[in-house]
Amino acid sequence: MAYRVQLKKKWINAFGRSYPVGTVLQTDAELGSELIRLKFGDKYDGEYPPKDKFKLNLEQLNNN
């Protein structure tokens, strides 16, 4: 099953590619659950690819 994860932190994959905040990644179940567990992002259920820009809430990030 494919996961869609929207990043709330910058993430660099094993090959050195950097993904900025707000990027929606389509991953396998293992990587998706690990990104969520390590608090790099949240599960994304919206339309893919997203039409709207991602708005960052700094107060919410400071509480995590």
Order of alpha helices (4+ residues) and beta strands (2+ residues): beta-beta-beta-beta-alpha-beta-alpha
